[in-house]
Structure formats: structure tokens, C-alpha cells
Amino acid sequence: MFSLFKAREHLKGNNFVSYLDRNIESSPNPEGLSFEIMTEDIQKSKLILVGEIHGFQDATKFDPVFFSFLRKKFNIKHFLVEMDFAQAHYLNVYNRTGNEQLLEEVLSKWVVRIGRESVDYKNKFKKLRQIYLSDGEFTYFGNNNISDIHLVKRFSNEVLNQTFSLESKENDSIQLIETQEKFIKSQVPTNLNWLADYVLKNIEYSITEKNREEILTENLIALYDRYNLSNEKVYGSYGLGHTVLAPFESGYKSMAARFAEIKPDLKDEILSTNFVFLDSKMSFHSNALPGFMQDEGEYTNLSVSYDNIFMSYLFGIDDLRRITDEKSFNLIKLNGIDSPYNHSKRLSSMFKILPFGQVVNAGENNVTSDYYDYLILVRNSEGLRF
């Protein structure tokens, strides 16, 4: 049965492989990519998004290389990060000062939990700082919901002239309420009113447990409006679930899809690139896994491959295996005029046999190129280092 399925997939893939062969750029590492294949699309775009899958070592290597290309060739100065506003602020301070203790603080309560103590994620931000120093200054913007109330209070004291105590024995929920109450009664300089309102709004989001994609979207719109970003090229690095451009069959709608609806003038100027992996290792916190799946120690590396019919099979993934080498980075254009992905759900629909694992599927009226314009296939990535 398995062999029959594979043979059928191979046969279907014949209609896609010739297109893929003409629309791929490959290298053993991201430094070897020229990005020539996507230069024309970047030129026409205002918001360039990359959606990684957290937990793979090779995903952390891509951002510094790609952003260096964008900084040099397109003078992109605005970098959206999956962090809250206070974390992004102190990441900017880190770029200016090189204070590595501050970088540790920024990452200590990062929403990307597996990245908090990872050597590879720290190295990513250190490399990005080198770009800041060598290729020209840029600014991080954070639009995530509040992750670190301590940094929010520190930000409020240092930027908004507040007097919050940074030491507290209360849990985060209580601290949020206390911070909200004090903020409402406080005075801030007139020129900082917008920023104070933004802080208060995000505290309210956290207290009411607003949907995360809604928060990401509303914060992104607020930042765009405040800093006139609609007239600039902007780069954004998030988890893949936030950067797909259309709703899935389940009804899930990402930040990028919501943003495109609310900002229709930018809808056709959003470029989305997302990751997929073959024969790789993905890092997890061991205590988040069933006992039989755990390695010894705090972290576990699981074998992950999107051609696994038991846990997560991506239709069309075998087409990519046919045209790529082991241990490679592969940048694939899906949105070409003659692309079969303009008429197919291949590479945007999945299935699995076992009751665990995760799958997503394209909506009834959508095709693959509705979701992302480019795909990065990584083969044989290691897990994260700690």
C-alpha cells in the first residue's frame, strides 16, 4: 500500500518537476544563495516575510544572510520580530551597545520558548548586530503580545518616565493589572502619548487574553500607521504560522492574511517565503513530550521529515526530494506565471495516519501560491545547540 502511494505521488509529480527544475536555487548553505531568483519580486514588494519552523538549527542561519542581502541591495531598515514592543526596544539597544547580558534578558522570556537558551538563536542576533554595524543601522519593531512584564516595566520607567518597581513577588497576571492601574493614573510627556497608549493597549490584550493573531495584526497595523511604514520596504521574521497569506481549511487565519485584508492597498505587495524540512532534527523541551519520546536531559531532538505519512506528509514533498541534494538549502519560486502551483494544492495540503503529529490543508477555494510565494527546503538540518 505504501509503495503504491509513493508510486502514485511520483507519477503526479512528473507534472511539477520540470517547473521546479527551472525555478530553484540551491546551495549547501544559505551563504551560497544569490537570491537572484527572487530579486524581481522583492523589488515589487513592500513587506517581505519569512516564516521559519522553530527548533531547526539551519533555520536560524538564514535570517542574517537574507537580511544582509536585503540591507545591501534594497536598503531595508525596518525589521519586524516575533517579540513584544519592550523586547524589540532592548534588542535595538543591544545593537547599539553590544551588551550581551541585555541580549540574554531579551531572550529570557521570548515567546519562541525553544530559542530562549539556544546558542543558535543567540548567534543569529549577534550576526544581525554585525550587519547593523557593517551594512548600516536598522530598527527592530515588535508586534507580539506581551511576553515579559519585567521588561515592560523597565521600558516604561526608562522611556515613559514611570516609576514602576522592577521587583515583585506577584505573578505576571497580577503585575499586568497593577501596571495597568498605575499607568491610567500616570502622566507621560505629550510627545510620548502614542507610545503610552500602545503600551496600555497591549496590557489590555494580555489581561483579556485576546487572540494572538489578532494582537499581532492590530499591533502591526498600529506600527505601520505610526511610523508610515506603508511607504517603506519592511522585513519580517516569524514562525511559519504567522506568515501564510490565506486561511487554511480549518478556518485558521494568520497575521499576514489578516493584515492583507485590512490593508488592501498592500495585499499584492506582500512577499511570503516559508520553510519545510526533510530528514532533519527538530529540538523540543523534553518535558513537553511523552516519556517514550524523550532524550536524556532538558532537550530532545526528534527526527522530522515532511514525507512521513504516519505523522506529517506534505503532498508534493517527494517532487522536491527528486531535484535536490542531501545537506542543502533550496530556494524555490512558486508564484511564476507558468507555475502549476497557481492551479494546485500540492505543497499546501497534508495528511497523516497516526492520531498525533500536525497537518494543515489549503482552503477549498485556495491554491498553493495563495499561501506563499517561495519555499525554502532544507535537507538534513541538525537540531539546536544549547
Secondary structure in CASP SS format (residue, H / E / C, confidence):
PFRMAT SS
TARGET T0000
AUTHOR 0000-0000-0000
METHOD secondary structure of the structure
MODEL  1
M C 1.00
F H 1.00
S H 1.00
L H 1.00
F H 1.00
K H 1.00
A H 1.00
R H 1.00
E H 1.00
H H 1.00
L H 1.00
K H 1.00
G H 1.00
N H 1.00
N H 1.00
F H 1.00
V H 1.00
S H 1.00
Y H 1.00
L H 1.00
D H 1.00
R H 1.00
N C 1.00
I E 1.00
E E 1.00
S E 1.00
S E 1.00
P C 1.00
N C 1.00
P H 1.00
E H 1.00
G H 1.00
L C 1.00
S C 1.00
F C 1.00
E H 1.00
I H 1.00
M H 1.00
T H 1.00
E H 1.00
D H 1.00
I H 1.00
Q H 1.00
K H 1.00
S C 1.00
K C 1.00
L E 1.00
I E 1.00
L E 1.00
V E 1.00
G E 1.00
E E 1.00
I C 1.00
H C 1.00
G C 1.00
F E 1.00
Q H 1.00
D H 1.00
A H 1.00
T H 1.00
K H 1.00
F H 1.00
D H 1.00
P H 1.00
V H 1.00
F H 1.00
F H 1.00
S H 1.00
F H 1.00
L H 1.00
R H 1.00
K H 1.00
K H 1.00
F H 1.00
N C 1.00
I C 1.00
K C 1.00
H E 1.00
F E 1.00
L E 1.00
V E 1.00
E C 1.00
M C 1.00
D C 1.00
F H 1.00
A H 1.00
Q H 1.00
A H 1.00
H H 1.00
Y H 1.00
L H 1.00
N H 1.00
V H 1.00
Y H 1.00
N H 1.00
R H 1.00
T H 1.00
G C 1.00
N C 1.00
E H 1.00
Q H 1.00
L H 1.00
L H 1.00
E H 1.00
E H 1.00
V H 1.00
L H 1.00
S H 1.00
K C 1.00
W C 1.00
V C 1.00
V C 1.00
R H 1.00
I H 1.00
G H 1.00
R C 1.00
E C 1.00
S C 1.00
V H 1.00
D H 1.00
Y H 1.00
K H 1.00
N H 1.00
K H 1.00
F H 1.00
K H 1.00
K H 1.00
L H 1.00
R H 1.00
Q H 1.00
I H 1.00
Y H 1.00
L H 1.00
S H 1.00
D C 1.00
G C 1.00
E C 1.00
F C 1.00
T E 1.00
Y E 1.00
F E 1.00
G E 1.00
N C 1.00
N C 1.00
N C 1.00
I C 1.00
S C 1.00
D C 1.00
I H 1.00
H H 1.00
L H 1.00
V H 1.00
K H 1.00
R H 1.00
F H 1.00
S H 1.00
N H 1.00
E H 1.00
V H 1.00
L H 1.00
N C 1.00
Q C 1.00
T C 1.00
F C 1.00
S C 1.00
L C 1.00
E C 1.00
S C 1.00
K C 1.00
E C 1.00
N C 1.00
D H 1.00
S H 1.00
I H 1.00
Q H 1.00
L H 1.00
I H 1.00
E H 1.00
T H 1.00
Q H 1.00
E H 1.00
K H 1.00
F H 1.00
I H 1.00
K H 1.00
S C 1.00
Q C 1.00
V C 1.00
P C 1.00
T H 1.00
N H 1.00
L H 1.00
N H 1.00
W H 1.00
L H 1.00
A H 1.00
D H 1.00
Y H 1.00
V H 1.00
L H 1.00
K H 1.00
N H 1.00
I H 1.00
E H 1.00
Y H 1.00
S H 1.00
I H 1.00
T H 1.00
E C 1.00
K C 1.00
N C 1.00
R H 1.00
E H 1.00
E H 1.00
I H 1.00
L H 1.00
T H 1.00
E H 1.00
N H 1.00
L H 1.00
I H 1.00
A H 1.00
L H 1.00
Y H 1.00
D H 1.00
R H 1.00
Y H 1.00
N C 1.00
L H 1.00
S H 1.00
N H 1.00
E C 1.00
K C 1.00
V E 1.00
Y E 1.00
G E 1.00
S E 1.00
Y E 1.00
G E 1.00
L H 1.00
G H 1.00
H H 1.00
T C 1.00
V C 1.00
L C 1.00
A C 1.00
P C 1.00
F E 1.00
E C 1.00
S C 1.00
G C 1.00
Y C 1.00
K C 1.00
S C 1.00
M H 1.00
A H 1.00
A H 1.00
R H 1.00
F H 1.00
A H 1.00
E H 1.00
I H 1.00
K C 1.00
P H 1.00
D H 1.00
L H 1.00
K H 1.00
D H 1.00
E H 1.00
I E 1.00
L E 1.00
S E 1.00
T E 1.00
N E 1.00
F E 1.00
V E 1.00
F E 1.00
L E 1.00
D C 1.00
S E 1.00
K E 1.00
M E 1.00
S E 1.00
F E 1.00
H E 1.00
S H 1.00
N H 1.00
A H 1.00
L C 1.00
P C 1.00
G H 1.00
F H 1.00
M H 1.00
Q C 1.00
D C 1.00
E C 1.00
G C 1.00
E C 1.00
Y E 1.00
T E 1.00
N E 1.00
L E 1.00
S E 1.00
V E 1.00
S C 1.00
Y C 1.00
D E 1.00
N E 1.00
I C 1.00
F C 1.00
M C 1.00
S E 1.00
Y E 1.00
L E 1.00
F C 1.00
G C 1.00
I H 1.00
D H 1.00
D H 1.00
L H 1.00
R H 1.00
R H 1.00
I H 1.00
T C 1.00
D C 1.00
E C 1.00
K C 1.00
S C 1.00
F E 1.00
N E 1.00
L E 1.00
I E 1.00
K E 1.00
L C 1.00
N C 1.00
G C 1.00
I C 1.00
D C 1.00
S C 1.00
P H 1.00
Y H 1.00
N H 1.00
H C 1.00
S C 1.00
K C 1.00
R C 1.00
L C 1.00
S C 1.00
S E 1.00
M E 1.00
F E 1.00
K C 1.00
I C 1.00
L C 1.00
P C 1.00
F C 1.00
G C 1.00
Q C 1.00
V C 1.00
V C 1.00
N E 1.00
A E 1.00
G C 1.00
E C 1.00
N C 1.00
N C 1.00
V C 1.00
T H 1.00
S H 1.00
D H 1.00
Y C 1.00
Y C 1.00
D C 1.00
Y E 1.00
L E 1.00
I E 1.00
L E 1.00
V E 1.00
R E 1.00
N C 1.00
S C 1.00
E C 1.00
G E 1.00
L C 1.00
R C 1.00
F C 1.00
END
